[in-house]
Amino acid sequence: MATVYLGLGSNIGDRLAFIRKALTLIAERVGEILTLSNYYESPPWGYDSTASYQNLVLAISTELNPLSLLTATLEIEKKVGRQHKTLNGNYQDREIDIDILLYDDLILQTPALTIPHPLMHQRPFVLKPLAEIAPHLIHPILKKSIAELYFF
């Protein structure tokens, strides 16, 4: 069993309902939810929009390998209502976004998936909820705790 940290966000429609539906599907299809952060409101990151996000981070225990996990999270996004990851390579408003942040202490780089998430250490909307539930967790590449990355 692997411990995986996922980031969830939604900024259109009934944001909390989309996140709750994704959480239910994660518990059904991916693995046991071990811990869940509070919800946090944040502005869009990487593109312009007036729609703010609801974000949270969760830890799960899963038997899925990283690529199977990616497939499962993409299927969950579609089931919740997401149409595209990006539009012409650009971020856009979305019903749900699920990012694989960390998978145990694995370092993986494939055309389809990079773990740890390559931008997580630059995103306060990831670091704040992650620091809430796993402040002492060490980023496997940067060799700093999540608390250090968030607070410094």
PyRosetta script that sets phi, psi and omega in degrees:
from pyrosetta import init, pose_from_sequence

init()
pose = pose_from_sequence("MATVYLGLGSNIGDRLAFIRKALTLIAERVGEILTLSNYYESPPWGYDSTASYQNLVLAISTELNPLSLLTATLEIEKKVGRQHKTLNGNYQDREIDIDILLYDDLILQTPALTIPHPLMHQRPFVLKPLAEIAPHLIHPILKKSIAELYFF")
pose.set_psi(1, 136.6)
pose.set_omega(1, 178.3)
pose.set_phi(2, -107.7)
pose.set_psi(2, 148.2)
pose.set_omega(2, 170.7)
pose.set_phi(3, -99.3)
pose.set_psi(3, 125.1)
pose.set_omega(3, -175.0)
pose.set_phi(4, -124.7)
pose.set_psi(4, 142.3)
pose.set_omega(4, 175.0)
pose.set_phi(5, -111.5)
pose.set_psi(5, 127.4)
pose.set_omega(5, -179.9)
pose.set_phi(6, -117.9)
pose.set_psi(6, 143.1)
pose.set_omega(6, 171.5)
pose.set_phi(7, -106.4)
pose.set_psi(7, 133.4)
pose.set_omega(7, 178.3)
pose.set_phi(8, -121.0)
pose.set_psi(8, 142.2)
pose.set_omega(8, 176.6)
pose.set_phi(9, -149.7)
pose.set_psi(9, 152.1)
pose.set_omega(9, 177.3)
pose.set_phi(10, -149.8)
pose.set_psi(10, 138.7)
pose.set_omega(10, 178.0)
pose.set_phi(11, -137.6)
pose.set_psi(11, 14.3)
pose.set_omega(11, 172.8)
pose.set_phi(12, -136.1)
pose.set_psi(12, 155.6)
pose.set_omega(12, 179.4)
pose.set_phi(13, 66.2)
pose.set_psi(13, -149.9)
pose.set_omega(13, 179.0)
pose.set_phi(14, -82.1)
pose.set_psi(14, 85.1)
pose.set_omega(14, -171.7)
pose.set_phi(15, -55.1)
pose.set_psi(15, -46.3)
pose.set_omega(15, -177.8)
pose.set_phi(16, -67.2)
pose.set_psi(16, -36.4)
pose.set_omega(16, 177.9)
pose.set_phi(17, -65.4)
pose.set_psi(17, -40.6)
pose.set_omega(17, 178.0)
pose.set_phi(18, -63.0)
pose.set_psi(18, -42.7)
pose.set_omega(18, 179.8)
pose.set_phi(19, -66.8)
pose.set_psi(19, -42.8)
pose.set_omega(19, 179.0)
pose.set_phi(20, -61.7)
pose.set_psi(20, -40.9)
pose.set_omega(20, 178.4)
pose.set_phi(21, -63.6)
pose.set_psi(21, -42.4)
pose.set_omega(21, 178.4)
pose.set_phi(22, -63.0)
pose.set_psi(22, -41.2)
pose.set_omega(22, 178.5)
pose.set_phi(23, -61.9)
pose.set_psi(23, -41.7)
pose.set_omega(23, 177.8)
pose.set_phi(24, -61.5)
pose.set_psi(24, -44.8)
pose.set_omega(24, -179.8)
pose.set_phi(25, -68.2)
pose.set_psi(25, -36.0)
pose.set_omega(25, 176.1)
pose.set_phi(26, -61.7)
pose.set_psi(26, -45.8)
pose.set_omega(26, 179.8)
pose.set_phi(27, -63.1)
pose.set_psi(27, -35.0)
pose.set_omega(27, -179.5)
pose.set_phi(28, -77.2)
pose.set_psi(28, -38.0)
pose.set_omega(28, -168.1)
pose.set_phi(29, -111.5)
pose.set_psi(29, -18.3)
pose.set_omega(29, -172.3)
pose.set_phi(30, -112.6)
pose.set_psi(30, -50.2)
pose.set_omega(30, -178.5)
pose.set_phi(31, 166.7)
pose.set_psi(31, -177.3)
pose.set_omega(31, -177.7)
pose.set_phi(32, -74.9)
pose.set_psi(32, 130.2)
pose.set_omega(32, 174.8)
pose.set_phi(33, -78.4)
pose.set_psi(33, 120.3)
pose.set_omega(33, -177.1)
pose.set_phi(34, -89.4)
pose.set_psi(34, -42.4)
pose.set_omega(34, 179.5)
pose.set_phi(35, -156.5)
pose.set_psi(35, 155.2)
pose.set_omega(35, -173.4)
pose.set_phi(36, -138.2)
pose.set_psi(36, 132.6)
pose.set_omega(36, 177.4)
pose.set_phi(37, -76.9)
pose.set_psi(37, 173.0)
pose.set_omega(37, 167.7)
pose.set_phi(38, -69.1)
pose.set_psi(38, 167.0)
pose.set_omega(38, 173.1)
pose.set_phi(39, -83.4)
pose.set_psi(39, 143.2)
pose.set_omega(39, 177.9)
pose.set_phi(40, -131.0)
pose.set_psi(40, 138.9)
pose.set_omega(40, 176.3)
pose.set_phi(41, -89.9)
pose.set_psi(41, 135.8)
pose.set_omega(41, 179.1)
pose.set_phi(42, -149.2)
pose.set_psi(42, 153.6)
pose.set_omega(42, 176.1)
pose.set_phi(43, -75.2)
pose.set_psi(43, 160.7)
pose.set_omega(43, 174.5)
pose.set_phi(44, -57.3)
pose.set_psi(44, 148.3)
pose.set_omega(44, -178.9)
pose.set_phi(45, -122.8)
pose.set_psi(45, 125.9)
pose.set_omega(45, 175.8)
pose.set_phi(46, 90.6)
pose.set_psi(46, 1.1)
pose.set_omega(46, 176.8)
pose.set_phi(47, -163.9)
pose.set_psi(47, 165.7)
pose.set_omega(47, -179.1)
pose.set_phi(48, -94.1)
pose.set_psi(48, 130.1)
pose.set_omega(48, 174.8)
pose.set_phi(49, -162.9)
pose.set_psi(49, 153.2)
pose.set_omega(49, 175.8)
pose.set_phi(50, -92.3)
pose.set_psi(50, -6.5)
pose.set_omega(50, -176.7)
pose.set_phi(51, -89.5)
pose.set_psi(51, 116.7)
pose.set_omega(51, 179.6)
pose.set_phi(52, -81.2)
pose.set_psi(52, 159.9)
pose.set_omega(52, -177.4)
pose.set_phi(53, -98.3)
pose.set_psi(53, 150.9)
pose.set_omega(53, 159.6)
pose.set_phi(54, -103.1)
pose.set_psi(54, 127.7)
pose.set_omega(54, -179.0)
pose.set_phi(55, -128.7)
pose.set_psi(55, 153.6)
pose.set_omega(55, 169.2)
pose.set_phi(56, -156.3)
pose.set_psi(56, 166.4)
pose.set_omega(56, 176.3)
pose.set_phi(57, -127.0)
pose.set_psi(57, 144.4)
pose.set_omega(57, 177.0)
pose.set_phi(58, -135.5)
pose.set_psi(58, 154.6)
pose.set_omega(58, 172.5)
pose.set_phi(59, -107.4)
pose.set_psi(59, 137.1)
pose.set_omega(59, 177.4)
pose.set_phi(60, -130.7)
pose.set_psi(60, 157.4)
pose.set_omega(60, 171.3)
pose.set_phi(61, -108.6)
pose.set_psi(61, 125.2)
pose.set_omega(61, -175.2)
pose.set_phi(62, -139.4)
pose.set_psi(62, 152.7)
pose.set_omega(62, 172.1)
pose.set_phi(63, -95.9)
pose.set_psi(63, -6.4)
pose.set_omega(63, -178.6)
pose.set_phi(64, -71.8)
pose.set_psi(64, 140.0)
pose.set_omega(64, 172.1)
pose.set_phi(65, -75.0)
pose.set_psi(65, 167.4)
pose.set_omega(65, -174.4)
pose.set_phi(66, -56.3)
pose.set_psi(66, -43.2)
pose.set_omega(66, -178.2)
pose.set_phi(67, -71.6)
pose.set_psi(67, -34.9)
pose.set_omega(67, 174.1)
pose.set_phi(68, -66.7)
pose.set_psi(68, -36.5)
pose.set_omega(68, 176.0)
pose.set_phi(69, -63.0)
pose.set_psi(69, -44.0)
pose.set_omega(69, 177.3)
pose.set_phi(70, -59.1)
pose.set_psi(70, -47.0)
pose.set_omega(70, 178.5)
pose.set_phi(71, -58.3)
pose.set_psi(71, -44.5)
pose.set_omega(71, -179.8)
pose.set_phi(72, -63.3)
pose.set_psi(72, -42.5)
pose.set_omega(72, -178.9)
pose.set_phi(73, -69.0)
pose.set_psi(73, -36.2)
pose.set_omega(73, 176.5)
pose.set_phi(74, -65.0)
pose.set_psi(74, -39.6)
pose.set_omega(74, 177.3)
pose.set_phi(75, -64.8)
pose.set_psi(75, -39.4)
pose.set_omega(75, 178.3)
pose.set_phi(76, -64.8)
pose.set_psi(76, -43.1)
pose.set_omega(76, 177.1)
pose.set_phi(77, -56.5)
pose.set_psi(77, -45.3)
pose.set_omega(77, 179.5)
pose.set_phi(78, -63.8)
pose.set_psi(78, -42.7)
pose.set_omega(78, -179.4)
pose.set_phi(79, -62.6)
pose.set_psi(79, -35.9)
pose.set_omega(79, 179.5)
pose.set_phi(80, -74.9)
pose.set_psi(80, -23.7)
pose.set_omega(80, 175.3)
pose.set_phi(81, 131.1)
pose.set_psi(81, 0.6)
pose.set_omega(81, -178.9)
pose.set_phi(82, -72.6)
pose.set_psi(82, 135.3)
pose.set_omega(82, -178.9)
pose.set_phi(83, -93.3)
pose.set_psi(83, -44.9)
pose.set_omega(83, -174.6)
pose.set_phi(84, -141.4)
pose.set_psi(84, 148.9)
pose.set_omega(84, 172.3)
pose.set_phi(85, -69.2)
pose.set_psi(85, -44.2)
pose.set_omega(85, 177.0)
pose.set_phi(86, -142.2)
pose.set_psi(86, 167.3)
pose.set_omega(86, 174.2)
pose.set_phi(87, -118.7)
pose.set_psi(87, 114.9)
pose.set_omega(87, -176.0)
pose.set_phi(88, 55.0)
pose.set_psi(88, 36.6)
pose.set_omega(88, 178.4)
pose.set_phi(89, 80.1)
pose.set_psi(89, 3.1)
pose.set_omega(89, -178.7)
pose.set_phi(90, -109.2)
pose.set_psi(90, 145.9)
pose.set_omega(90, 175.2)
pose.set_phi(91, -63.6)
pose.set_psi(91, 154.3)
pose.set_omega(91, 177.3)
pose.set_phi(92, -149.6)
pose.set_psi(92, 165.7)
pose.set_omega(92, 175.8)
pose.set_phi(93, -58.0)
pose.set_psi(93, 149.8)
pose.set_omega(93, -175.1)
pose.set_phi(94, -152.4)
pose.set_psi(94, 149.3)
pose.set_omega(94, 175.5)
pose.set_phi(95, -66.6)
pose.set_psi(95, -41.7)
pose.set_omega(95, -179.3)
pose.set_phi(96, -153.6)
pose.set_psi(96, 144.2)
pose.set_omega(96, 173.0)
pose.set_phi(97, -135.2)
pose.set_psi(97, 129.4)
pose.set_omega(97, 177.8)
pose.set_phi(98, -122.2)
pose.set_psi(98, 119.2)
pose.set_omega(98, 178.4)
pose.set_phi(99, -112.5)
pose.set_psi(99, 134.1)
pose.set_omega(99, 171.3)
pose.set_phi(100, -82.1)
pose.set_psi(100, 113.3)
pose.set_omega(100, -176.6)
pose.set_phi(101, -89.5)
pose.set_psi(101, -53.4)
pose.set_omega(101, -177.0)
pose.set_phi(102, -142.0)
pose.set_psi(102, 146.9)
pose.set_omega(102, 177.3)
pose.set_phi(103, -133.2)
pose.set_psi(103, 99.4)
pose.set_omega(103, -169.8)
pose.set_phi(104, 47.2)
pose.set_psi(104, -133.5)
pose.set_omega(104, 176.5)
pose.set_phi(105, -108.8)
pose.set_psi(105, 26.0)
pose.set_omega(105, -177.6)
pose.set_phi(106, -67.0)
pose.set_psi(106, 139.9)
pose.set_omega(106, 169.1)
pose.set_phi(107, -116.4)
pose.set_psi(107, 119.9)
pose.set_omega(107, -174.8)
pose.set_phi(108, -140.1)
pose.set_psi(108, 134.0)
pose.set_omega(108, 174.7)
pose.set_phi(109, -138.0)
pose.set_psi(109, 109.0)
pose.set_omega(109, 176.5)
pose.set_phi(110, -128.5)
pose.set_psi(110, 168.2)
pose.set_omega(110, 176.1)
pose.set_phi(111, -59.4)
pose.set_psi(111, -28.9)
pose.set_omega(111, -176.4)
pose.set_phi(112, -92.0)
pose.set_psi(112, -26.3)
pose.set_omega(112, -169.7)
pose.set_phi(113, -153.6)
pose.set_psi(113, 135.0)
pose.set_omega(113, 173.3)
pose.set_phi(114, -123.0)
pose.set_psi(114, 126.4)
pose.set_omega(114, 177.6)
pose.set_phi(115, -130.7)
pose.set_psi(115, 132.1)
pose.set_omega(115, -1.9)
pose.set_phi(116, -65.4)
pose.set_psi(116, 160.5)
pose.set_omega(116, 179.6)
pose.set_phi(117, -54.3)
pose.set_psi(117, 126.9)
pose.set_omega(117, -170.6)
pose.set_phi(118, -67.1)
pose.set_psi(118, -16.7)
pose.set_omega(118, -178.7)
pose.set_phi(119, -112.6)
pose.set_psi(119, 0.8)
pose.set_omega(119, -172.5)
pose.set_phi(120, -58.4)
pose.set_psi(120, -37.4)
pose.set_omega(120, -177.1)
pose.set_phi(121, -71.9)
pose.set_psi(121, -9.5)
pose.set_omega(121, 178.7)
pose.set_phi(122, -101.4)
pose.set_psi(122, -3.2)
pose.set_omega(122, -171.1)
pose.set_phi(123, -112.6)
pose.set_psi(123, 105.4)
pose.set_omega(123, 178.5)
pose.set_phi(124, -58.0)
pose.set_psi(124, -32.4)
pose.set_omega(124, -179.1)
pose.set_phi(125, -69.9)
pose.set_psi(125, -12.7)
pose.set_omega(125, 172.0)
pose.set_phi(126, -97.0)
pose.set_psi(126, -47.2)
pose.set_omega(126, -174.6)
pose.set_phi(127, -66.0)
pose.set_psi(127, -38.4)
pose.set_omega(127, -178.2)
pose.set_phi(128, -62.2)
pose.set_psi(128, -53.6)
pose.set_omega(128, 178.9)
pose.set_phi(129, -68.2)
pose.set_psi(129, -31.9)
pose.set_omega(129, 177.9)
pose.set_phi(130, -67.9)
pose.set_psi(130, -39.8)
pose.set_omega(130, 177.0)
pose.set_phi(131, -65.7)
pose.set_psi(131, -28.9)
pose.set_omega(131, 177.1)
pose.set_phi(132, -65.3)
pose.set_psi(132, -43.0)
pose.set_omega(132, -173.3)
pose.set_phi(133, -99.1)
pose.set_psi(133, -19.4)
pose.set_omega(133, -176.4)
pose.set_phi(134, -148.9)
pose.set_psi(134, 59.5)
pose.set_omega(134, -174.7)
pose.set_phi(135, -63.0)
pose.set_psi(135, -28.3)
pose.set_omega(135, -176.0)
pose.set_phi(136, -93.3)
pose.set_psi(136, -2.7)
pose.set_omega(136, 177.6)
pose.set_phi(137, -61.8)
pose.set_psi(137, 135.2)
pose.set_omega(137, -177.2)
pose.set_phi(138, -98.5)
pose.set_psi(138, 128.4)
pose.set_omega(138, 174.5)
pose.set_phi(139, -67.0)
pose.set_psi(139, 123.0)
pose.set_omega(139, -172.0)
pose.set_phi(140, -66.6)
pose.set_psi(140, -19.2)
pose.set_omega(140, 178.1)
pose.set_phi(141, -99.1)
pose.set_psi(141, -47.6)
pose.set_omega(141, -175.8)
pose.set_phi(142, -78.7)
pose.set_psi(142, -16.8)
pose.set_omega(142, 177.8)
pose.set_phi(143, 58.0)
pose.set_psi(143, 33.9)
pose.set_omega(143, 174.7)
pose.set_phi(144, -124.8)
pose.set_psi(144, 151.6)
pose.set_omega(144, 177.3)
pose.set_phi(145, -71.7)
pose.set_psi(145, 159.4)
pose.set_omega(145, 177.5)
pose.set_phi(146, -61.3)
pose.set_psi(146, -38.8)
pose.set_omega(146, 176.8)
pose.set_phi(147, -59.9)
pose.set_psi(147, -43.4)
pose.set_omega(147, 178.0)
pose.set_phi(148, -62.4)
pose.set_psi(148, -42.6)
pose.set_omega(148, 179.7)
pose.set_phi(149, -65.4)
pose.set_psi(149, -36.2)
pose.set_omega(149, -177.5)
pose.set_phi(150, -80.5)
pose.set_psi(150, -44.3)
pose.set_omega(150, -171.7)
pose.set_phi(151, -88.9)
pose.set_psi(151, -10.3)
pose.set_omega(151, -176.0)
pose.set_phi(152, -122.7)
pose.dump_pdb("model.pdb")
